[in-house]
Amino acid sequence: MSPSEIRELRATLKCTARELAATLGIDHSEVTAWEQGGRFPTKKLVSDMVKLSLLGPEAICRKSKRQTGNAARGTSRLADPALWEIIIKLAENPAFFDQVQKLSESYGHSGDPDKSQ
């Protein structure tokens, strides 16, 4: 992926270098170095960026200044390409879906105060 393609991706995703880096789980200086042509992303990171481009701006981890630590963890996972790989596997494999559904019964969610973790 060329420096101009990375800049174009950020424009498409409407994100800063810092937001793209946070979403990819890397330091923002890496994204800056890619855009300047000093370094290039690995194949895995290129693949992750392609997935992000397909998901659109909603896939970017946007953390407000008020969100710290684990407070933003829940919905920020939506930006994680690994989550979407798991969702695809769930959709494609009924037995896997059944196993995860059974496991999920012991977990709550933020809207269920009796079962939230």
N, C-alpha and C positions, 0 to 999 in steps of 0.2 A: 504494500500500500504506500503510495507516494505521499510526500508532504502536502501537496495540494489536495489529494483525495481525503486526507485526514482533516484538513481545514474545512473541506466541503461537507464531510460527515458531521463535524461539529455544528456547522451552519444548519444542516438539515435537522439535526437533533436539538437545535437551539440550546446548546450548552457551552459552558466554559471548559477550558482545558482541565481545570480542577475537578469539575463535575464528571467529565468523561473519565478522568483518571480514577476518581472515587468509585465510579460504576464498574470499572474494569479491575479494581482492587490493586492499583499501582500508584506510585508517587506521581504527582502532577508534572514534575520535571521531565519525566519520560515522554509525556505527550508533547511538551514544549520542544524537546530534542527531536522528536519525530517530525514535527512541523517545520523545524529549521533544517532538517536533513542530516543532522548529526548522528542520529541513530535510527533504527528501523524496528517496528514491532515484530514479535515472534509470530509464527504461523497461528498459534493458538489465540493470541490477542487479535490478529487480523480476523480470524473466524468469529471471535466474540464481537468485534466491531460490526461485522456483516450482520450478525444476529440482531444487534442493537438497531442497525439501520432498518431492519425489517419490522421491528417492534415500534419504532418511532420515538418521538420525544418523551412519551410517558414512561419509557424504560430507563430514563436517566435518573440516577440517584441525586435528588435535590435536597440538600440538608440546610435548613434555615439556621441562622446563628443561635436560635434558642434551643435547637435540638442537639443534645449531647449524649454521648455514651449509647446505651441501649434504647433510649427513648424513641429513636427513629427506626429501630431495627425492623419492626413489623412490615410496613409497606415498602420500605427501601429494598427489601428482598425481591420485590417485583422487577427490579432492574437487574437482577442477577441472572445471566444467561443459563447458569446451572439449574435454576428453578424451572425455566422453560423447557430444558431438556427432560427433567423429571415429569413435567406435565405431559409432554409428548409421549413419554414411555407409559404413563398412566392411561392415556387415551388409546394407545396401541395394544396394550396388554391387559386383558380383563382379569387375569389371575393376580397380577401386580396391583391393579386397582382394588380388588377385593381385600388383599393383604393390608394395603395402606388404609383402606376404609375402616377395617377392624382396629388397626393401631390408632387411628385418629379418634376413635370413640373415647379413649382415655385422656385426650387433650381437649382443653377448652379453647375459647377465643376471647378476644378483648371485650366482646359484647355479652359474654356469659360469665358473670362474676363467680358463679359456683364452681366453674371448671377451669378458669384461666390459670395459666402456668406462671 
